[in-house]
């Protein structure tokens, strides 16, 4: 332990926030993945509770997410990324 006032600097860990633009990903790809994840959770909850409507909504959300992600991939490809 260092005595106080010794001039020792405490360094904090820096967290770098990287945007999707910096990563080279289109925002539709990220949003699409999010929809797929949410859809999987919804589908699982529907299966677990026996709620067919919720399960089907989850499947639909997953499908929408796949389409959106595909759209983002196509845009990235056109941009050469």
Phi, psi and omega in degrees: 000131180276140175293146180294146180083012182278355180088002178288126180269138174265128180255135178266146175292134179264137178252125179262126178263123182250127179275163179296331179294319179291329179282346181084022180250139176286146183297332178294328177295316181292314179297321179297317177298321178297318178296321179296317179296313178298321178296321178297318178296316180295317179298316179297319179294321178296318178296316183295325183262355182077019181267097183297324180297314179296319178299315180293324176298319178298317178298319179295318179297320178298317179297317178298320179296320179296319178296314181296318178297319178298321177298317178296320178298318179297319179296319177298319181296320178295329179278353181082026181254000000 
